[in-house]
Amino acid sequence: MDIPHVQLVRQTAPQPTVADVAGEVRRQWAISKTAKRIKPGMRVAVACGSRGIQNYLVIAKATIDFLKELGAKPFVVSAMGSHGGATADGQRELLASYEIDEAHLGVPVVTDMDAVTIGTNSVGQPVWWDKNALAADAVVTVSRVKPHTDFRGKFESGILKMLVIGLGKRHGADQVHSFGPRGLRDMIPAAGKVIVEKTPFIGGLAIMENLNEQTAKLEVVDRDDLWDREPVLLEEARKLLGRLPFKALDVLVIGECGKNYSGAGMDPNVVGRMLIEASPEVETNDPKITRIGVLDVSVESHGNATGIGIADLTTTRALTGIDQTAFRMNNLTARSLWRSKLPITFDTDREVIEACLDTCWQPDIPNVKFGVIPNTLEVAEVWISSALVEEAKAVPHLEFVGTPQPLPFDANGNLMQEKLFPHSVRGRRCKHH
């Protein structure tokens, strides 16, 4: 089969960016109400999670350094629910993969999974919380605020979710997810009220990122302002979210899925597929994509291919690389099983792409609207087929780079992704090795 030639397009809309990340982190803490709550000698737990956040080490280190300036004794506590196979070693390894470790931060990193119940929420459910965080004199969170992959609400991914699910450890994550998407929407605020009332949590650093995955805004939200402020930041983050510049595609090829790109492996906000049991697909979701192929699971996912079922087709090697323990633990805890049903597989990338083209309901190959992206986090650059060129010319802030060319395959029939996307996570990873 003739695979269409592709043309690189780049989204160039001006993006808000923080120039001096460490300096801005320090400034935000310094001007916050939260800083006034910290007294010399206090043991302060700094909650860090498992999301791939740009500049995460810089942000965490600047937070810890500022707490030390105040005379506090900071330590890191893992806040990622059941990730890392819900084990202390697994969570330590995940944090270390982002360089959130004792060597880089100069403070203890505590990843034990012990959680205790601290009360009952308004729905009558117990509220769980990390034992080490509870024993601290104060707790601060460092997390990204962004639209969630499973539901819509006033609070989605952010400070409150980290308090409830991240610091709820396995029990907290399990209990909130057991009610499905409505549980996430309603249970996070219900459990959050108990946590804000009964724990030493004093405030959180909210991180927002732009289309190019750069730090766009940093703001410390004090515990007293959490209920009013986080929903405002969520709406700002929604506007910043990277999206594909097209309303519909016949085929989308995604280089890698992974937890470092999205909690759902491939961000439903980007690919327009929610795939939630017993829930209608959101009609407003764009783009409408007929056929999705994904070629690899990222190294950073440590074998957790959660969300791989958002794609229709994949490679044998992607499924072979799944760590069943981590995969099952995350999916059975999250209770969203549709998204992780295993797609039909082929041995080579070329076969996956050809099967996508063959089954995309557009038999006339020159008219196939075909796109390639490295993952759903890095969508500033997209390779597109000629059938999308006219549409692309009408999109503001979309520039054409170079000329059309065939997709580069190696001798084994696998796509040379790092050649297409040298600046992507994978491109940088390959250069590094």
C-alpha positions as CSV (number, residue, x, y, z in Angstrom):
1,M,0.0,0.0,0.0
2,D,1.2,3.5,-0.7
3,I,1.4,5.4,2.5
4,P,0.7,9.1,1.9
5,H,3.6,11.5,2.0
6,V,3.5,13.9,4.9
7,Q,4.2,17.6,5.5
8,L,5.3,19.1,8.8
9,V,3.1,21.9,10.3
10,R,3.9,23.8,13.5
11,Q,1.5,25.6,15.8
12,T,3.0,29.0,16.5
13,A,0.3,30.9,18.5
14,P,2.1,33.0,21.2
15,Q,2.3,31.1,24.5
16,P,2.6,32.5,28.0
17,T,5.9,31.3,29.5
18,V,7.7,31.7,32.8
19,A,11.3,32.8,32.0
20,D,13.0,32.1,35.3
21,V,11.2,29.1,36.8
22,A,13.2,28.7,40.0
23,G,13.0,32.5,40.7
24,E,9.2,32.6,40.1
25,V,8.6,29.6,42.4
26,R,10.5,31.4,45.1
27,R,8.6,34.6,44.5
28,Q,5.2,32.9,44.5
29,W,6.0,31.2,47.9
30,A,7.4,34.4,49.3
31,I,4.3,36.5,48.5
32,S,1.8,33.8,49.6
33,K,-0.3,33.7,52.8
34,T,0.9,30.1,53.1
35,A,4.5,31.1,53.8
36,K,3.4,33.0,56.9
37,R,2.1,29.7,58.3
38,I,5.6,28.2,58.4
39,K,7.6,28.5,61.6
40,P,11.3,27.6,62.0
41,G,11.9,24.0,63.0
42,M,8.6,22.7,61.4
43,R,8.7,19.4,59.6
44,V,7.1,20.2,56.2
45,A,6.0,17.4,53.9
46,V,6.3,18.3,50.2
47,A,3.9,16.1,48.2
48,C,5.1,15.2,44.7
49,G,3.4,13.0,42.2
50,S,3.9,10.8,39.1
51,R,3.0,13.2,36.3
52,G,5.6,14.3,33.7
53,I,5.8,17.9,34.6
54,Q,8.2,20.2,32.7
55,N,10.9,21.6,35.1
56,Y,9.6,19.4,37.9
57,L,13.0,19.0,39.6
58,V,13.6,22.8,39.4
59,I,10.2,23.5,40.8
60,A,10.4,21.0,43.6
61,K,14.0,22.1,44.5
62,A,13.1,25.8,44.6
63,T,10.1,25.0,46.9
64,I,12.4,22.9,49.2
65,D,15.1,25.6,49.2
66,F,12.5,28.3,50.1
67,L,11.2,26.1,53.0
68,K,14.8,25.7,54.3
69,E,15.2,29.5,54.1
70,L,12.2,29.8,56.5
71,G,14.0,27.5,58.9
72,A,11.7,24.5,58.1
73,K,12.8,20.9,57.8
74,P,11.3,19.8,54.5
75,F,11.0,16.2,53.2
76,V,9.3,14.8,50.1
77,V,6.3,12.5,50.4
78,S,5.0,10.6,47.3
79,A,1.4,11.5,46.3
80,M,0.4,9.3,43.5
81,G,-2.4,7.0,44.7
82,S,-1.8,3.5,43.4
83,H,0.8,4.3,40.7
84,G,4.1,2.4,40.7
85,G,2.3,-0.9,41.3
86,A,1.1,0.6,44.7
87,T,4.4,-0.3,46.3
88,A,6.9,1.9,48.2
89,D,9.7,0.8,45.9
90,G,7.7,1.4,42.8
91,Q,6.7,4.9,43.8
92,R,10.3,5.7,44.8
93,E,11.5,4.5,41.4
94,L,8.8,6.7,39.6
95,L,9.8,9.8,41.5
96,A,13.5,9.1,40.9
97,S,12.8,8.9,37.1
98,Y,11.9,12.6,37.4
99,E,15.1,13.2,39.5
100,I,12.8,13.7,42.5
101,D,15.2,11.9,44.9
102,E,17.5,12.4,47.8
103,A,20.6,12.9,45.6
104,H,19.0,15.8,43.7
105,L,17.0,17.5,46.4
106,G,19.2,16.9,49.5
107,V,16.2,15.9,51.7
108,P,14.6,12.6,52.6
109,V,12.1,11.1,50.1
110,V,9.4,9.0,51.9
111,T,7.3,6.6,49.8
112,D,5.7,4.2,52.3
113,M,2.1,3.3,51.4
114,D,0.7,3.5,54.9
115,A,-2.6,5.5,55.0
116,V,-5.0,6.0,57.9
117,T,-8.7,7.1,58.0
118,I,-9.1,10.6,59.2
119,G,-12.9,10.9,59.0
120,T,-16.0,10.3,57.0
121,N,-17.1,12.5,54.0
122,S,-20.6,13.8,53.3
123,V,-21.4,10.8,51.2
124,G,-20.7,8.5,54.2
125,Q,-17.4,7.2,52.9
126,P,-14.1,7.0,54.9
127,V,-11.4,9.4,54.0
128,W,-7.8,8.0,53.8
129,W,-4.6,10.0,54.2
130,D,-0.9,9.4,54.0
131,K,0.4,8.5,57.5
132,N,3.8,10.4,57.0
133,A,2.1,13.5,55.7
134,L,-0.3,13.4,58.7
135,A,2.6,13.2,61.1
136,A,4.3,16.3,59.6
137,D,3.8,19.8,61.1
138,A,2.7,21.1,57.7
139,V,2.0,19.7,54.2
140,V,2.4,21.5,50.9
141,T,1.6,20.1,47.4
142,V,3.5,20.6,44.1
143,S,1.2,19.6,41.2
144,R,-0.1,20.6,37.8
145,V,-3.6,22.0,37.3
146,K,-5.2,20.7,34.1
147,P,-8.4,19.3,32.6
148,H,-8.9,15.7,33.8
149,T,-9.1,12.8,31.3
150,D,-12.2,11.2,32.7
151,F,-14.7,13.8,33.8
152,R,-15.8,17.5,33.9
153,G,-16.2,19.4,37.2
154,K,-15.2,22.4,39.2
155,F,-12.1,20.5,40.4
156,E,-10.3,18.2,38.0
157,S,-6.6,17.5,38.0
158,G,-4.8,19.7,40.5
159,I,-4.2,20.4,44.2
160,L,-7.5,19.0,45.5
161,K,-7.1,15.8,43.5
162,M,-3.5,15.3,44.8
163,L,-4.8,15.7,48.4
164,V,-7.6,13.2,47.9
165,I,-6.2,10.6,45.5
166,G,-2.4,11.2,45.6
167,L,-2.1,11.4,49.4
168,G,-5.0,9.0,49.8
169,K,-2.5,6.3,48.7
170,R,-3.9,3.0,47.4
171,H,-7.0,3.1,49.7
172,G,-8.0,6.6,48.8
173,A,-7.5,6.2,45.1
174,D,-9.4,2.9,45.2
175,Q,-12.3,4.3,47.1
176,V,-12.8,7.4,45.0
177,H,-12.5,5.6,41.7
178,S,-14.9,2.8,42.8
179,F,-17.8,5.1,42.0
180,G,-16.6,5.8,38.4
181,P,-16.5,9.2,36.8
182,R,-19.3,10.6,38.9
183,G,-17.3,9.5,42.0
184,L,-14.3,11.5,40.8
185,R,-16.5,14.6,40.2
186,D,-18.4,14.4,43.6
187,M,-16.1,12.5,45.9
188,I,-12.9,14.6,45.3
189,P,-14.6,17.8,46.8
190,A,-16.4,15.8,49.5
191,A,-13.2,14.1,50.7
192,G,-11.2,17.3,50.1
193,K,-13.4,19.2,52.7
194,V,-12.5,16.6,55.4
195,I,-8.8,16.7,54.4
196,V,-8.5,20.5,54.5
197,E,-10.3,20.5,57.9
198,K,-8.4,17.7,59.6
199,T,-4.8,17.6,58.2
200,P,-1.8,19.8,58.4
201,F,-2.2,20.8,54.7
202,I,-1.5,24.5,54.4
203,G,-1.3,25.3,50.6
204,G,-0.2,24.1,47.2
205,L,1.9,25.3,44.3
206,A,-0.2,25.1,41.2
207,I,1.7,24.6,37.9
208,M,0.2,25.3,34.5
209,E,1.8,24.5,31.2
210,N,1.3,25.9,27.7
211,L,0.9,24.2,24.3
212,N,4.7,23.7,24.0
213,E,4.7,22.0,27.5
214,Q,6.6,24.9,29.0
215,T,5.8,26.3,32.4
216,A,3.2,28.9,31.7
217,K,2.1,30.0,35.2
218,L,2.9,29.3,38.8
219,E,0.8,30.3,41.7
220,V,0.7,29.3,45.4
221,V,-2.9,28.6,46.5
222,D,-3.4,28.9,50.3
223,R,-5.7,26.3,52.0
224,D,-8.2,29.1,52.7
225,D,-8.5,30.1,49.1
226,L,-8.5,26.6,47.6
227,W,-12.2,26.4,46.9
228,D,-12.4,29.7,45.1
229,R,-9.1,29.8,43.4
230,E,-8.5,26.3,41.9
231,P,-11.6,26.3,39.6
232,V,-10.4,29.7,38.1
233,L,-6.9,28.2,37.5
234,L,-8.5,25.1,35.9
235,E,-10.4,27.3,33.3
236,E,-7.1,29.1,32.5
237,A,-5.4,25.7,32.1
238,R,-8.2,24.5,29.8
239,K,-7.5,27.4,27.4
240,L,-3.8,26.6,27.4
241,L,-4.2,22.9,26.7
242,G,-2.4,21.7,23.5
243,R,-4.9,20.4,20.9
244,L,-4.8,19.2,17.3
245,P,-5.5,22.0,14.9
246,F,-8.1,19.9,12.9
247,K,-11.8,19.1,13.4
248,A,-11.6,15.6,11.9
249,L,-9.0,13.0,10.8
250,D,-9.4,9.6,9.1
251,V,-6.2,8.3,10.6
252,L,-4.0,9.5,13.5
253,V,-0.7,7.7,14.2
254,I,0.6,8.3,17.7
255,G,4.3,7.4,18.3
256,E,4.0,6.6,22.0
257,C,1.3,6.4,24.7
258,G,2.3,6.6,28.4
259,K,1.5,7.8,31.9
260,N,4.2,10.5,31.5
261,Y,2.0,12.0,28.6
262,S,-1.4,11.7,30.2
263,G,-3.1,9.8,33.1
264,A,-5.0,8.1,30.4
265,G,-1.9,7.2,28.3
266,M,-3.3,9.2,25.4
267,D,-5.2,12.4,26.4
268,P,-8.9,12.1,25.5
269,N,-9.0,15.9,25.4
270,V,-6.6,15.7,22.5
271,V,-7.9,12.7,20.6
272,G,-11.6,13.3,21.2
273,R,-12.4,9.8,22.6
274,M,-13.5,9.4,26.2
275,L,-14.3,5.6,26.1
276,I,-16.0,5.5,29.5
277,E,-18.3,2.6,30.2
278,A,-22.0,3.4,30.2
279,S,-21.3,7.0,29.3
280,P,-22.1,8.6,26.0
281,E,-19.2,10.0,24.0
282,V,-19.3,13.8,24.3
283,E,-20.7,15.1,21.0
284,T,-18.7,18.3,21.3
285,N,-15.4,16.5,21.5
286,D,-13.1,17.3,18.6
287,P,-11.4,16.1,16.7
288,K,-13.5,13.2,15.3
289,I,-10.9,10.5,14.5
290,T,-12.0,7.3,12.7
291,R,-8.8,5.2,13.2
292,I,-6.0,5.6,15.8
293,G,-2.8,3.6,15.8
294,V,-0.2,3.8,18.6
295,L,3.3,2.3,18.0
296,D,5.0,2.2,21.5
297,V,4.5,2.5,25.2
298,S,6.9,5.0,26.7
299,V,9.9,3.8,28.7
300,E,8.8,6.3,31.5
301,S,5.6,4.3,31.9
302,H,7.5,1.4,33.4
303,G,5.3,-1.2,31.6
304,N,2.1,0.5,32.6
305,A,0.2,0.7,29.3
306,T,-3.0,2.2,30.8
307,G,-5.2,3.7,28.1
308,I,-3.6,1.8,25.2
309,G,-7.2,0.7,24.2
310,I,-8.0,4.3,23.2
311,A,-6.1,3.3,20.0
312,D,-7.6,0.7,17.6
313,L,-4.3,-0.8,16.4
314,T,-0.8,-1.2,17.9
315,T,2.4,-3.2,17.7
316,T,3.2,-6.6,19.2
317,R,6.1,-5.1,21.0
318,A,3.9,-2.5,22.7
319,L,1.8,-5.3,24.3
320,T,4.8,-7.5,25.0
321,G,6.3,-4.7,27.1
322,I,3.4,-4.5,29.4
323,D,4.1,-5.1,33.1
324,Q,1.0,-7.0,34.1
325,T,1.3,-6.1,37.8
326,A,1.5,-2.3,37.3
327,F,-1.0,-2.4,34.4
328,R,-3.6,-4.4,36.4
329,M,-3.1,-2.4,39.6
330,N,-3.6,0.9,37.9
331,N,-6.6,-0.1,35.8
332,L,-8.4,-2.1,38.5
333,T,-8.0,0.8,40.9
334,A,-9.1,3.4,38.3
335,R,-12.1,1.2,37.3
336,S,-12.0,2.5,33.7
337,L,-11.5,-0.8,31.9
338,W,-12.7,0.0,28.3
339,R,-9.7,2.3,27.7
340,S,-7.2,-0.5,28.4
341,K,-8.7,-3.3,26.3
342,L,-5.9,-4.5,24.1
343,P,-6.0,-3.4,20.5
344,I,-5.4,-5.6,17.4
345,T,-1.6,-5.9,16.9
346,F,0.9,-6.2,14.1
347,D,4.6,-6.9,14.2
348,T,5.8,-3.8,12.5
349,D,4.9,-0.1,12.5
350,R,4.4,-0.2,8.7
351,E,1.7,-2.9,9.1
352,V,-0.1,-0.9,11.8
353,I,-0.1,2.2,9.6
354,E,-1.3,0.3,6.6
355,A,-4.1,-1.4,8.6
356,C,-5.1,2.1,9.9
357,L,-5.3,3.3,6.3
358,D,-7.1,0.2,5.1
359,T,-9.9,0.4,7.7
360,C,-10.4,4.2,8.0
361,W,-13.5,4.3,5.8
362,Q,-11.7,6.4,3.1
363,P,-10.7,4.0,0.4
364,D,-9.3,6.7,-1.8
365,I,-5.8,7.0,-0.3
366,P,-4.9,10.5,-1.8
367,N,-8.0,11.8,0.1
368,V,-7.1,10.3,3.5
369,K,-6.8,12.9,6.2
370,F,-3.8,11.5,7.9
371,G,-1.7,12.9,10.8
372,V,1.3,11.8,12.9
373,I,2.2,13.1,16.4
374,P,4.9,11.8,18.8
375,N,2.4,11.6,21.8
376,T,-0.7,13.5,23.0
377,L,1.3,15.9,25.1
378,E,3.5,17.3,22.4
379,V,1.1,18.4,19.7
380,A,2.8,21.7,18.6
381,E,4.2,19.8,15.6
382,V,2.1,17.5,13.4
383,W,3.0,15.7,10.1
384,I,-0.1,15.8,7.8
385,S,-1.1,14.3,4.4
386,S,-1.9,16.4,1.4
387,A,-5.6,16.0,2.0
388,L,-5.2,18.2,5.1
389,V,-3.1,20.9,3.4
390,E,-5.9,23.2,2.3
391,E,-7.6,23.1,5.7
392,A,-4.2,23.7,7.4
393,K,-3.7,26.9,5.3
394,A,-6.9,28.3,6.9
395,V,-5.8,27.7,10.5
396,P,-4.3,30.8,12.2
397,H,-0.8,30.5,13.7
398,L,0.0,27.3,11.8
399,E,3.2,27.4,9.7
400,F,4.4,24.9,7.1
401,V,7.9,23.6,7.7
402,G,10.0,22.1,4.8
403,T,8.4,20.1,2.0
404,P,6.3,16.9,1.8
405,Q,8.3,13.6,2.2
406,P,7.7,9.9,2.7
407,L,7.5,8.5,6.2
408,P,11.0,7.3,7.3
409,F,11.0,3.5,8.0
410,D,14.0,1.5,9.1
411,A,15.0,-1.8,7.5
412,N,12.6,-3.7,9.9
413,G,9.6,-1.6,8.8
414,N,9.5,0.5,11.9
415,L,8.9,4.2,11.9
416,M,12.0,6.4,12.8
417,Q,10.1,8.5,15.2
418,E,13.1,10.4,16.5
419,K,13.8,11.6,12.9
420,L,10.2,13.0,12.6
421,F,10.2,14.5,16.1
422,P,13.8,15.2,17.2
423,H,12.7,17.5,20.0
424,S,10.1,15.2,21.5
425,V,10.5,13.2,24.7
426,R,11.5,10.2,22.7
427,G,13.9,12.2,20.5
428,R,15.7,13.6,23.5
429,R,15.7,10.2,25.2
430,C,17.4,8.6,22.1
431,K,19.9,11.4,21.9
432,H,20.6,10.9,25.6
433,H,21.4,7.2,25.1
